[in-house]
Amino acid sequence: MFAHPRARVSRFHVAVLIDPDGVEHRLDPGQVGGTDQPVQAAMTVVQAIRSGTSNALCAEIAADLELEGTVEVASVDYDTIAWFRGEQQPLDRTVHARCPTGSVQ
């Protein structure tokens, strides 16, 4: 009754840490939005992208992290069917903001 067809490609707005070795690490909700609620943290990222304040969010997250690396605020597209088949590489990735940790911009 509530089901409806979904697009095969899904877009996710994320804030991640890229470590010095180039490995991407998802940040937890507390690191992204100062909350323990994943949906609120996700909406913080979505709102920053939509309002053009990704640089400010990125700088805020990076300044609070005690980890070495670079924070990226990005939109990532995945083929959801392929994902569940083990093909988890994104189809497209747009970086909206990038800043080194420990910096205030």
N, C-alpha and C positions, 0 to 999 in steps of 0.2 A: 504494500500500500504506500509506503514512504520512499520506495526505491525509484531512482530515475537514472538514466544513462549519464555517465561521467566522462569527461574528456580523458584520453589516454595519457596526456602529458599534464603533470601537476607542478605548480610553481610554489616554492617555499622561500620565505624571506628569513634569513638567518644572520646571526652574529657568531663568528668563529674565531679561534686563535690559530694562527699559522705559526708553528714552532720554528726554531732556527734551522731544522732539518727539512722544512717544507711540508711537514705533516699537519693536516687539518684536525683540529679538536673542537667539537661542539662545546659551547659554554653552557653552564647550567642557568636556570632562571634567575637565581640570585646574582650571578655575575652580569647578566644582561639587563634585568629590570629591577633588581633589588627586591625580588619577591620569591616565594616558594611556589608560585603558581605558573606552570608552563604556558598556559593560554595568555595570561597577562604579559609575560615576558615576550611571547611571540608577537602580540599586538603592539608592544613598545617598538619592536623592530619594524613592523608593517607601517605604523604611523610615522616613524622617522623617515622611512623611504618615501612614503606618499607626500609628506610635508616638506621634503627637501632638507631635513635636519640630520641626515645620516652622519655627516662629519662630526656634529656635536655629540651624538650618541656614541659614535666610535671612540672619540676622545675621552668621554666619560668612562666607558667600559675599560679602555686601555689604561687610564690613569689609576684605576682601582685594582687592576690585576697585579699580582706579585709573581707572574710567570713571564719568562722571556719570550718574545715573539712579536707578531704583528696581528692586530685585530682587523678583521674585515667584516663589513656589513654588506651582504650580498643577496641577490635573488638567484635561485637555482632551480632549473627545470629538470624533471626526471620523467622518464617513461615508466609509469607505475606498473605496467604488466612486466616489463623487462626487469624492474627492480626485484620483484618477487621470484624471478627466474635466476637471480644472482648477478644480473648485469647492472651494477649500482653506480656506474659512472654517469654524471649529469650530461644531459643533452646540451645545456647552455648554462652559462654562469655570468652574471653581471655584477661587478663589484661597484657598490655605490660609495663606499668610503673605506679607507685603509689608513691605519696609524700604528706606530710602534707602541708597545706597552710601556707604562710608566711615564707617558708624555701627556701634556695638556696642550691642546692646539687652540 
